[in-house]
């Protein structure tokens, strides 16, 4: 009883309204995801190999599933209202511990011990339990939603058990290569169970009350990943501790232009049009569209941005190094395949997203993906700056061609968005006028 009074004194959980937008606490929570993406990229960049790259992507996929469950909670209840932010701070602390343990988890050596991998598994469990407890609490009296949560519980138990097993592999497997394969296999199994469960439990008892809130949440997390690519450009150039040279300035500027084109390719037309499409869809079809497009097809876009960030950091670090004529030498290592492959992965995910939400396909983008794949071995032999310029030319040309060929669609979309915003602001102004009327 006393505990219930304590919760009530903080205020009740507040449901999401149909026209809700993202609140400030959600953005505050996202800062931990910003840190998580940053740690994944930094940990992988220190020693890029096939193994570390694979495990970084596995960690990213598990982290993304945590984000998905987090976004599902945010579709049901305002995270910054009542007692909910108090509980969610516990989840933030668990996610922060997860992120702090990522470096040891990505490149786990036997001499490093078990602290990092065990912390990842336990913090994952705490974060997921917090999310499920909030959902369980706010679904009282809703039998369909509680049945859905019960179907999610086995996934949580099995995935946590597999992560714990992966953490304990060094105790039972002596060979480092065999241990790494077993560990990666367990992480891959976790991912298959997580995303398979999302498909198997269906849409019964699920709902997206506010399409505006849902799309805004995912577009903000995409902006966070884009921000990581900008950070990687800055870290790679590292002009704070190096003398400023024109190759460093030119390459950093090109990296920023590349990040801007990736932003444009989603947020200019595809993102706003998909938001309207989700608004226009209701019931179970809306849930399926939200799940397929934003949960599943955003993941390759995020993964592409992580790969792009790694390649950009390698490229900029090479071009900004204070040595004679670095621009005339090819970039050694996997930097060029990562840079080009990241853009390819991002475009492929965005095309799947467009196909699912708008039921259209931009053939210019498909052609750009094929062209970039063909250019990888060519760019790998070119001087580093030439390879960066080539990639920039292809992406800028793609943006320019889309601006020309999609001119009518862009105009119609902007007119629709303007009309929607004008009507929305008029309704808000009318509502707020009542405050002045009451004062008079």
C-alpha positions in Angstrom: 0.0 0.0 0.0 2.7 2.4 1.0 4.6 1.5 -2.2 1.5 2.3 -4.2 1.1 5.6 -2.5 4.7 6.4 -3.3 4.2 5.7 -7.0 1.0 7.8 -7.0 2.7 10.7 -5.4 5.0 10.9 -8.5 2.0 10.9 -10.8 0.3 8.3 -13.0 1.6 7.0 -16.3 0.2 9.1 -19.2 -0.9 7.4 -22.4 0.2 8.5 -25.8 -2.3 10.8 -27.6 -2.9 10.2 -31.3 -1.1 13.4 -32.3 1.7 13.2 -29.7 5.3 14.3 -30.5 8.5 13.2 -28.9 9.0 14.6 -25.4 12.2 15.9 -23.9 12.9 12.9 -21.7 13.0 10.6 -24.7 15.7 12.8 -26.3 17.5 12.7 -22.9 17.4 8.9 -23.0 18.7 8.9 -26.6 21.9 10.5 -25.3 22.9 7.1 -24.0 22.3 5.6 -27.4 24.5 8.3 -28.9 27.2 7.2 -26.5 26.6 3.5 -27.5 27.0 4.2 -31.2 30.1 6.2 -30.5 31.6 3.4 -28.4 30.8 0.8 -31.1 32.6 2.8 -33.8 35.5 3.8 -31.6 36.1 0.2 -30.3 36.0 -1.2 -33.8 38.2 1.5 -35.3 41.1 0.8 -32.9 41.6 -2.6 -34.5 39.6 -3.3 -37.7 39.5 -7.0 -38.6 36.9 -9.4 -39.9 36.2 -10.7 -36.4 35.9 -7.3 -34.7 33.8 -5.9 -37.5 31.4 -8.9 -37.4 31.1 -8.7 -33.6 30.5 -5.0 -33.8 27.6 -5.5 -36.1 26.2 -8.3 -33.9 26.4 -6.0 -30.9 24.7 -3.2 -32.9 21.9 -5.6 -33.9 21.3 -6.6 -30.2 21.5 -2.9 -29.2 19.0 -2.0 -32.0 16.5 -4.6 -30.6 16.7 -2.8 -27.2 16.0 0.4 -29.0 13.0 -1.2 -30.7 11.5 -2.4 -27.4 12.2 1.1 -26.0 10.3 2.7 -28.9 7.4 0.3 -28.3 7.2 1.4 -24.7 7.2 5.0 -25.9 4.2 4.3 -28.2 2.1 3.3 -25.1 3.2 5.8 -22.4 4.9 9.2 -22.1 8.3 8.4 -20.8 8.7 11.8 -19.2 5.4 11.9 -17.2 4.5 10.5 -13.8 6.6 7.8 -12.2 7.8 6.5 -15.6 11.0 8.6 -15.8 12.1 7.4 -12.4 11.9 3.8 -13.6 13.5 4.6 -17.0 16.6 6.1 -15.3 17.3 2.6 -14.1 17.1 1.5 -17.7 19.4 4.3 -18.8 22.0 3.2 -16.2 21.8 -0.4 -17.5 22.2 0.8 -21.1 25.2 3.0 -20.1 26.8 -0.1 -18.4 26.1 -2.0 -21.6 27.9 0.7 -23.7 30.8 0.9 -21.3 31.4 -2.9 -21.7 31.2 -2.9 -25.5 34.9 -2.5 -26.1 35.8 -5.6 -24.1 32.9 -7.5 -25.7 33.8 -6.6 -29.3 37.5 -7.6 -29.0 37.3 -10.0 -26.0 40.6 -11.6 -25.2 41.1 -14.3 -22.6 43.4 -12.2 -20.5 40.7 -9.5 -20.3 38.5 -11.6 -18.1 34.7 -11.9 -18.0 33.7 -8.6 -16.5 32.8 -6.9 -19.8 30.8 -9.7 -21.4 29.0 -10.5 -18.1 28.1 -6.8 -17.6 26.7 -6.7 -21.2 24.4 -9.7 -20.5 23.3 -8.5 -17.0 22.7 -4.9 -18.1 20.8 -6.2 -21.1 18.5 -8.2 -18.8 17.9 -5.2 -16.5 17.1 -2.9 -19.4 14.7 -5.4 -20.9 13.0 -6.1 -17.6 12.5 -2.3 -17.0 10.8 -2.0 -20.4 8.6 -5.1 -20.0 7.6 -4.0 -16.4 6.5 -0.6 -17.7 4.5 -2.2 -20.5 2.9 -4.7 -18.1 2.0 -1.9 -15.6 0.2 0.2 -18.2 -1.6 -2.7 -19.9 -3.8 -3.6 -16.9 -7.2 -4.6 -18.0 -6.0 -5.2 -21.6 -6.0 -8.9 -22.1 -4.7 -8.9 -25.7 -1.7 -6.8 -24.9 -0.8 -8.9 -21.8 -1.0 -12.0 -23.9 1.4 -10.3 -26.3 3.8 -9.5 -23.5 3.7 -13.1 -22.3 4.8 -14.2 -25.7 7.7 -11.8 -25.5 8.9 -13.2 -22.2 10.5 -16.4 -23.5 12.6 -14.4 -26.0 13.9 -12.3 -23.1 14.8 -15.4 -21.0 16.5 -17.3 -23.9 18.4 -14.3 -25.3 19.7 -13.4 -21.8 20.8 -17.0 -21.3 22.6 -17.1 -24.6 24.4 -13.8 -23.8 25.5 -15.2 -20.5 26.7 -18.4 -22.3 28.7 -16.3 -24.8 30.3 -14.5 -21.8 31.4 -17.8 -20.3 32.8 -19.2 -23.5 36.5 -18.4 -22.5 36.1 -20.6 -19.4 35.3 -23.7 -21.4 36.9 -23.2 -24.9 40.6 -23.0 -24.9 41.3 -22.2 -28.6 40.9 -18.5 -29.2 39.6 -18.8 -32.7 37.2 -21.6 -31.8 36.0 -19.5 -28.8 35.4 -16.5 -31.0 33.3 -18.6 -33.5 31.3 -20.1 -30.7 30.7 -16.6 -29.1 29.7 -15.1 -32.4 27.4 -18.0 -33.1 25.6 -17.5 -29.8 25.2 -13.7 -30.5 23.9 -14.5 -34.0 21.4 -16.9 -32.4 20.2 -14.2 -30.0 19.6 -11.9 -33.0 17.6 -14.6 -34.9 15.5 -15.2 -31.8 14.9 -11.5 -31.2 13.9 -10.6 -34.7 12.1 -13.8 -35.4 10.0 -13.3 -32.3 9.0 -9.9 -33.6 7.6 -11.5 -36.7 6.0 -14.6 -35.0 4.0 -12.8 -32.3 2.1 -10.8 -35.0 0.1 -7.7 -34.5 -2.6 -8.9 -32.1 -2.8 -6.5 -29.1 -0.3 -4.1 -30.7 -1.0 -0.6 -31.9 0.7 2.7 -33.0 -1.5 5.4 -31.4 0.6 8.2 -32.9 2.2 7.8 -36.3 3.8 11.2 -35.8 5.5 10.0 -32.6 6.6 6.7 -34.1 8.2 8.2 -37.2 9.8 11.1 -35.3 11.4 8.6 -32.9 13.1 6.6 -35.6 14.1 9.6 -37.7 15.8 11.1 -34.6 17.8 7.9 -34.0 18.8 8.0 -37.7 20.0 11.5 -37.1 22.1 10.3 -34.2 23.7 7.7 -36.5 24.4 10.4 -39.1 25.9 12.5 -36.3 28.3 9.7 -35.5 29.5 9.8 -39.1 30.2 13.5 -38.7 32.1 12.8 -35.5 34.1 10.1 -37.3 35.1 12.6 -39.9 36.3 15.0 -37.2 38.1 12.3 -35.3 39.8 11.1 -38.5 41.0 14.5 -39.4 42.1 15.2 -35.8 43.1 18.8 -36.6 43.2 19.6 -32.9 46.5 17.8 -32.5 47.8 18.1 -36.1 48.9 21.0 -38.2 46.2 22.2 -40.6 46.9 21.1 -44.2 44.9 21.6 -47.3 44.5 17.8 -47.8 43.0 17.5 -44.3 40.6 20.5 -44.9 39.5 19.2 -48.4 39.0 15.6 -47.2 37.1 16.7 -44.1 34.9 18.9 -46.2 34.2 16.0 -48.6 33.4 13.8 -45.7 30.8 16.3 -44.5 29.3 16.6 -48.0 29.0 12.8 -48.1 27.2 12.8 -44.7 24.9 15.6 -46.0 24.0 13.6 -49.1 23.1 10.6 -47.0 20.8 12.8 -44.9 19.2 14.3 -48.1 18.5 10.9 -49.6 16.2 10.0 -46.7 14.9 13.2 -45.3 14.2 15.2 -48.5 11.4 13.0 -49.9 11.4 9.4 -48.7 11.1 10.1 -44.9 8.3 12.8 -45.1 6.3 10.7 -47.7 6.6 7.6 -45.5 5.4 9.6 -42.5 2.2 10.5 -44.4 1.8 6.9 -45.6 1.9 5.7 -42.0 -0.6 8.3 -41.0 -2.9 7.2 -43.8 -2.7 3.5 -42.7 -4.8 2.3 -39.7 -5.2 -0.8 -37.6 -3.1 -3.9 -38.0 -1.7 -2.7 -41.4 -0.3 0.3 -39.7 1.4 -1.9 -37.1 2.9 -4.1 -39.8 4.2 -1.2 -41.8 5.7 0.4 -38.7 7.4 -2.9 -37.8 8.7 -3.9 -41.2 9.8 -0.4 -42.4 11.1 1.2 -39.3 12.1 -1.8 -37.1 13.6 -4.1 -39.7 14.7 -1.9 -42.6 16.1 0.9 -40.5 18.7 -1.6 -39.2 20.6 -1.9 -42.4 20.6 1.9 -42.7 22.0 2.3 -39.2 24.6 -0.5 -39.9 25.5 1.2 -43.2 26.2 4.5 -41.3 28.4 2.6 -38.8 30.4 1.1 -41.7 30.6 4.5 -43.4 31.8 6.1 -40.1 34.6 3.5 -39.8 35.6 4.0 -43.4 35.5 7.8 -43.1 37.7 7.7 -40.0 40.2 5.5 -41.8 40.2 7.7 -44.9 40.5 11.0 -43.0 43.2 9.7 -40.7 45.3 8.7 -43.7 44.8 11.9 -45.6 45.4 14.2 -42.6 48.6 12.4 -41.5 51.6 14.8 -41.5 53.8 13.0 -44.1 54.9 13.7 -47.6 52.3 13.4 -50.4 49.7 11.2 -48.6 47.1 12.1 -51.2 49.0 10.4 -54.0 48.9 7.0 -52.2 46.0 4.5 -52.1 44.4 4.0 -48.7 45.8 0.8 -47.1 43.5 -1.6 -45.3 39.8 -1.9 -45.5 38.9 1.8 -45.4 37.7 2.1 -49.0 35.5 -1.1 -48.9 34.0 0.1 -45.6 33.4 3.6 -46.9 31.7 2.5 -50.2 30.1 -0.5 -48.6 28.5 1.6 -45.9 26.9 3.9 -48.5 25.7 0.8 -50.4 24.2 -0.7 -47.2 22.5 2.6 -46.3 21.0 3.0 -49.8 19.8 -0.7 -49.9 18.1 -0.3 -46.6 16.5 2.9 -47.7 15.2 1.3 -50.9 13.6 -1.5 -48.9 12.1 1.2 -46.6 10.7 3.1 -49.6 9.3 -0.1 -51.1 7.5 -1.1 -47.9 6.1 2.3 -47.1 5.5 3.9 -50.5 5.4 0.8 -52.7 7.7 2.4 -55.1 11.4 1.9 -56.1 13.8 4.6 -57.3 15.8 3.0 -60.1 18.4 5.7 -59.9 19.2 4.5 -56.4 19.4 0.9 -57.6 21.7 1.9 -60.4 23.9 3.9 -57.9 24.2 0.8 -55.7 25.4 -1.3 -58.6 27.8 1.4 -59.7 29.3 1.8 -56.3 29.7 -2.0 -55.9 31.6 -2.1 -59.3 33.7 0.9 -58.3 35.0 -0.6 -55.0 38.0 -2.5 -56.6 38.7 0.5 -58.8 38.6 3.0 -55.9 40.8 0.7 -53.7 43.6 1.2 -56.2 43.2 4.9 -56.7 44.9 7.6 -54.6 43.0 8.0 -51.3 41.7 11.5 -52.1 40.6 10.4 -55.6 38.6 7.5 -54.1 36.9 10.0 -51.7 36.2 12.4 -54.5 34.8 9.6 -56.7 32.4 8.5 -54.0 31.3 12.1 -53.3 30.7 12.7 -57.1 28.5 9.6 -57.3 26.3 10.5 -54.3 26.0 14.2 -55.2 25.1 13.2 -58.8 22.4 10.9 -57.4 21.0 13.7 -55.3 21.0 16.1 -58.3 19.4 13.6 -60.6 16.6 12.9 -58.1 16.0 16.6 -57.6 15.4 16.9 -61.4 13.5 13.7 -62.0 11.3 13.9 -58.9 10.6 17.6 -59.2 6.8 17.2 -59.5 6.7 14.7 -56.6 8.8 17.0 -54.4 6.6 20.0 -55.1 3.4 18.0 -54.4 4.9 16.6 -51.2 5.9 20.0 -49.9 2.5 21.4 -50.6 0.8 18.5 -48.7 3.2 19.0 -45.8 2.6 22.8 -45.7 -1.1 22.3 -45.8 -0.9 19.8 -42.9 1.3 22.1 -40.8 -0.9 25.1 -41.5 -4.0 23.3 -40.4 -2.3 21.9 -37.4 -1.0 25.3 -36.3 -4.4 26.8 -36.8 -6.0 24.3 -34.5 -3.3 24.9 -31.9 -3.8 28.6 -32.2 -7.6 28.2 -31.8 -7.2 26.0 -28.7 -4.7 28.4 -27.1 -7.0 31.4 -27.8 -9.3 30.0 -25.1 -6.7 30.9 -22.5 -6.9 34.5 -23.5 -10.7 34.4 -23.7 -10.9 33.0 -20.2 -8.6 35.7 -18.9 -10.9 38.4 -20.4 
